[in-house]
C-alpha cells in the first residue's frame, strides 16, 4: 500500500475539506499535511520522526486533532460510504458485528483493564461483503453486547435519491451477543438476529416459548468480518494505541477506514 494519497483519493477528499481562513497565517498545504498524517498512520513512527519533506510534525498532529473536532473525518467517512451506496456496492441483506482488542500503553479515555492488560475495543459492523459501514471505539473492559447498539446506530448511509439507510435486514454475530437485552434491541429495530445461543450447563432448563435458531450457512460467512479486521491492522499506528487523547486516535482510525473504502470505490 502507498504511504501517501493517490491522485484519485485526493480528488475525492479535496472538495470536502474546509476552506482556509482569510485571517492570520496561511494554512499549510492540505495535501502534504494529509500525506504526513497518512505516513504516520501507515508506518507507526513517532510524530517527531516524520520525514522533513512532509512538513512539520506539530502541524500534522494539530490538523489531525482539529479536523476530528470539526467532524471533517466523519464527513469524509460518510461521503465515501454514500458513493459506494450510489454505485450499488453495499449489500444490506445482512450485516456482521464483532470486536477486537488493541493495547493502550499510555491510558486515557476509552481504556479499560482486561486479562490482556489495558486496552481499547474496536467495535466494527460491516455489510454482507465485509465493507465497514459503522464503528465505535470504547473501553476494552465493557461487554460487547452492551456496545452493540451504539455501534449499529453509527450506521448512516445516504443513497443517490436522498434516502437514509441506518439498519441491515439481518445481523450476524457470535455468542457474545446472545443476551436478552441485545436481542430485544434488534427486535425493536426490525433486525433479524443470526446469533447462536451460548453453551448452557447440562442442568439448565430452557424457558417456555419458541426455541432460538439461527441460519448456519449465513453464520459461516463470518470470515468476512475477520478479514475486515485484518485491513485496519495494516496501519501500524493503530496496532498499539499510543494516543492518550481519544479524539486523536479516533481520527486516525476513521482515516484508515476512509482509505479502505476509497480503495474499493476507486479500484
C-alpha positions as CSV (number, residue, x, y, z in Angstrom):
1,X,0.0,0.0,0.0
2,X,1.1,3.6,-0.7
3,X,2.1,5.7,2.2
4,X,0.7,8.8,0.6
5,X,-2.6,9.8,-1.1
6,X,-3.1,8.8,-4.7
7,X,-4.4,11.4,-7.1
8,X,-7.8,9.8,-7.2
9,X,-8.1,9.8,-3.4
10,X,-7.0,13.4,-3.3
11,X,-9.6,14.5,-5.9
12,X,-12.3,12.9,-3.7
13,X,-11.1,14.5,-0.5
14,X,-10.2,18.0,-1.7
15,X,-13.7,19.4,-2.2
16,X,-14.8,18.2,1.2
17,X,-12.1,20.0,3.2
18,X,-12.9,23.3,5.0
19,X,-11.8,26.4,3.1
20,X,-8.7,28.1,4.6
21,X,-9.3,31.2,6.8
22,X,-8.6,34.6,5.2
23,X,-7.2,35.8,8.5
24,X,-3.9,35.0,10.1
25,X,-1.1,32.9,8.7
26,X,-1.7,30.9,5.5
27,X,-2.7,27.3,6.2
28,X,-0.1,24.6,5.5
29,X,-0.6,22.8,2.2
30,X,-3.5,20.4,2.7
31,X,-2.3,17.5,0.6
32,X,1.2,17.5,2.1
33,X,-0.3,17.6,5.6
34,X,-2.6,14.7,4.8
35,X,0.3,12.8,3.4
36,X,2.1,13.4,6.7
37,X,-0.8,12.1,8.7
38,X,-1.2,9.1,6.5
39,X,2.6,8.4,6.6
40,X,2.5,8.2,10.4
41,X,-0.7,6.1,10.3
42,X,0.9,3.6,7.8
43,X,4.3,3.3,9.4
44,X,3.6,3.7,13.0
45,X,6.5,6.1,13.6
46,X,6.6,8.7,16.3
47,X,5.4,12.2,15.1
48,X,8.9,13.6,15.8
49,X,10.4,11.2,13.3
50,X,8.3,12.4,10.3
51,X,10.4,13.0,7.2
52,X,11.2,16.7,6.6
53,X,9.7,16.7,3.1
54,X,6.3,16.1,4.7
55,X,6.4,19.3,6.7
56,X,6.1,20.0,10.5
57,X,5.0,17.0,12.6
58,X,3.3,19.5,15.0
59,X,1.3,20.9,12.1
60,X,0.2,17.4,11.0
61,X,-0.8,16.4,14.6
62,X,-2.7,19.6,15.2
63,X,-4.6,19.3,11.8
64,X,-5.5,15.7,12.7
65,X,-7.0,16.7,16.0
66,X,-8.6,19.9,14.7
67,X,-10.4,18.2,11.8
68,X,-11.6,15.4,14.2
69,X,-13.1,18.1,16.5
70,X,-14.7,19.8,13.4
71,X,-16.1,16.5,12.2
72,X,-14.2,16.5,8.9
73,X,-13.0,12.9,9.1
74,X,-16.6,11.8,9.9
75,X,-17.9,13.8,6.9
76,X,-15.3,12.1,4.6
77,X,-16.2,8.7,6.0
78,X,-19.9,9.1,5.4
79,X,-19.4,10.6,1.9
80,X,-17.2,7.7,0.9
81,X,-19.9,5.2,2.1
82,X,-22.6,7.2,0.2
83,X,-20.5,6.8,-3.0
84,X,-20.5,3.0,-2.5
85,X,-24.2,3.0,-1.9
86,X,-24.9,5.1,-5.0
87,X,-22.8,2.7,-7.0
88,X,-24.7,-0.3,-5.6
89,X,-21.6,-1.7,-3.9
90,X,-23.1,-2.2,-0.5
91,X,-25.1,-5.3,0.4
92,X,-27.8,-4.7,3.0
93,X,-29.1,-8.3,3.1
94,X,-27.2,-8.8,6.3
95,X,-24.5,-7.2,8.4
96,X,-21.8,-8.6,10.6
97,X,-20.8,-7.3,14.0
98,X,-17.7,-8.1,16.0
99,X,-15.0,-6.6,18.2
100,X,-11.2,-6.6,18.5
101,X,-8.7,-5.6,21.3
102,X,-5.8,-3.2,21.0
103,X,-3.4,-2.5,23.9
104,X,-3.3,1.1,25.2
105,X,0.2,1.8,26.6
106,X,-0.4,5.3,27.9
107,X,-4.0,5.1,29.2
108,X,-6.6,7.8,28.5
109,X,-10.3,7.8,27.7
110,X,-12.0,4.6,26.5
111,X,-9.2,2.5,28.0
112,X,-10.2,-0.5,30.2
113,X,-8.5,-3.3,32.1
114,X,-8.8,-6.9,30.9
115,X,-6.9,-10.1,31.2
116,X,-4.8,-9.0,28.3
117,X,-4.0,-5.7,30.1
118,X,-5.1,-2.1,29.5
119,X,-6.7,-1.6,26.1
120,X,-9.3,-0.2,23.8
121,X,-12.0,-2.2,22.0
122,X,-12.7,-1.8,18.3
123,X,-16.4,-2.4,17.5
124,X,-17.0,-2.8,13.8
125,X,-20.1,-3.5,11.7
126,X,-19.8,-4.5,8.1
127,X,-22.2,-5.1,5.2
128,X,-22.6,-8.6,3.8
129,X,-19.4,-8.2,1.7
130,X,-17.3,-7.2,4.6
131,X,-17.2,-3.4,3.9
132,X,-17.1,-1.4,7.1
133,X,-20.3,0.7,7.5
134,X,-20.1,1.6,11.2
135,X,-17.7,1.6,14.1
136,X,-17.3,2.6,17.7
137,X,-14.2,2.8,20.0
138,X,-14.7,2.0,23.7
139,X,-13.1,0.7,26.8
140,X,-11.9,-2.9,26.5
141,X,-13.5,-3.6,29.8
142,X,-17.0,-3.2,28.5
143,X,-19.1,-6.2,27.3
144,X,-19.6,-6.4,23.5
145,X,-23.3,-6.9,23.8
146,X,-23.7,-3.6,25.6
147,X,-21.6,-1.8,22.9
148,X,-23.6,-3.4,20.0
149,X,-26.5,-0.9,20.0
150,X,-24.3,2.2,19.8
151,X,-22.2,0.6,17.1
152,X,-25.2,-0.2,15.0
153,X,-26.5,3.3,15.5
154,X,-23.4,4.7,13.9
155,X,-24.6,3.4,10.5
156,X,-25.8,6.4,8.4
157,X,-25.6,5.9,4.7
158,X,-27.5,8.0,2.1
159,X,-28.2,6.9,-1.5
160,X,-28.4,9.0,-4.6
161,X,-32.2,9.6,-4.0
162,X,-31.5,11.1,-0.6
163,X,-32.9,8.1,1.3
164,X,-31.0,7.4,4.5
165,X,-30.3,3.8,5.5
166,X,-29.5,3.0,9.1
167,X,-30.0,-0.7,9.5
168,X,-29.5,-4.0,7.7
169,X,-32.2,-6.7,7.3
170,X,-30.3,-9.2,9.4
171,X,-27.4,-9.1,11.8
172,X,-24.8,-11.9,12.1
173,X,-22.8,-12.0,15.4
174,X,-21.2,-14.6,17.7
175,X,-22.3,-16.0,21.0
176,X,-21.0,-12.9,22.9
177,X,-24.1,-11.1,21.7
178,X,-26.6,-13.7,22.9
179,X,-28.2,-11.7,25.6
180,X,-31.8,-10.8,26.2
181,X,-31.4,-7.0,26.1
182,X,-29.5,-7.1,22.8
183,X,-32.0,-9.5,21.1
184,X,-34.8,-7.3,22.2
185,X,-33.0,-4.2,20.9
186,X,-32.7,-5.9,17.5
187,X,-36.4,-6.9,17.6
188,X,-37.4,-3.3,18.3
189,X,-35.4,-2.1,15.3
190,X,-36.8,-4.8,13.0
191,X,-33.4,-6.5,12.5
192,X,-33.4,-10.3,12.3
193,X,-30.8,-11.9,14.6
194,X,-28.5,-14.6,13.3
195,X,-26.8,-15.3,16.7
196,X,-26.1,-18.8,18.1
197,X,-27.1,-19.4,21.7
198,X,-24.4,-19.6,24.4
199,X,-23.4,-23.0,25.7
200,X,-25.5,-23.9,28.7
201,X,-24.7,-26.2,31.6
202,X,-26.4,-29.6,31.4
203,X,-28.7,-28.8,34.4
204,X,-30.0,-25.6,32.6
205,X,-33.7,-25.8,31.6
206,X,-34.9,-23.8,28.6
207,X,-37.7,-21.3,29.2
208,X,-41.1,-21.8,27.5
209,X,-41.6,-20.4,24.1
210,X,-40.2,-20.7,20.6
211,X,-36.6,-22.0,20.6
212,X,-33.9,-19.7,19.4
213,X,-32.5,-20.7,16.0
214,X,-30.0,-19.2,13.5
215,X,-29.0,-19.8,9.9
216,X,-25.8,-21.8,10.0
217,X,-24.8,-21.1,6.3
218,X,-25.2,-17.4,7.0
219,X,-23.2,-17.6,10.2
220,X,-20.5,-19.5,8.4
221,X,-19.8,-16.4,6.3
222,X,-18.4,-14.6,9.4
223,X,-14.9,-15.0,8.0
224,X,-15.6,-11.8,6.1
225,X,-15.6,-9.6,9.2
226,X,-12.5,-11.4,10.4
227,X,-10.9,-10.4,7.1
228,X,-12.1,-6.8,7.6
229,X,-10.4,-6.6,11.0
230,X,-7.2,-7.5,9.3
231,X,-7.4,-4.5,7.0
232,X,-7.0,-1.7,9.6
233,X,-4.2,-3.7,11.2
234,X,-2.1,-2.9,8.1
235,X,-1.9,0.6,9.6
236,X,0.8,0.2,12.2
237,X,-0.1,3.2,14.2
238,X,-3.4,1.6,15.1
239,X,-2.0,-1.7,16.4
240,X,-1.0,-0.1,19.7
241,X,-2.8,2.9,21.0
242,X,-0.1,5.4,22.0
243,X,-2.5,8.4,21.9
244,X,-3.9,9.3,25.3
245,X,-6.4,11.6,23.6
246,X,-9.4,9.6,22.2
247,X,-10.2,12.2,19.6
248,X,-6.8,11.8,18.1
249,X,-6.9,8.0,18.0
250,X,-10.5,8.1,16.6
251,X,-9.3,10.5,13.8
252,X,-6.5,8.0,12.8
253,X,-9.0,5.1,12.9
254,X,-11.5,7.0,10.8
255,X,-8.8,8.0,8.2
256,X,-7.8,4.3,7.9
257,X,-11.4,3.3,7.2
258,X,-11.7,6.2,4.6
259,X,-8.7,4.9,2.8
260,X,-10.0,1.3,2.8
261,X,-13.4,2.4,1.5
262,X,-11.9,4.6,-1.2
263,X,-9.6,1.8,-2.3
264,X,-12.7,-0.3,-3.0
265,X,-14.6,2.5,-4.7
266,X,-11.7,3.7,-6.9
267,X,-10.2,0.3,-7.8
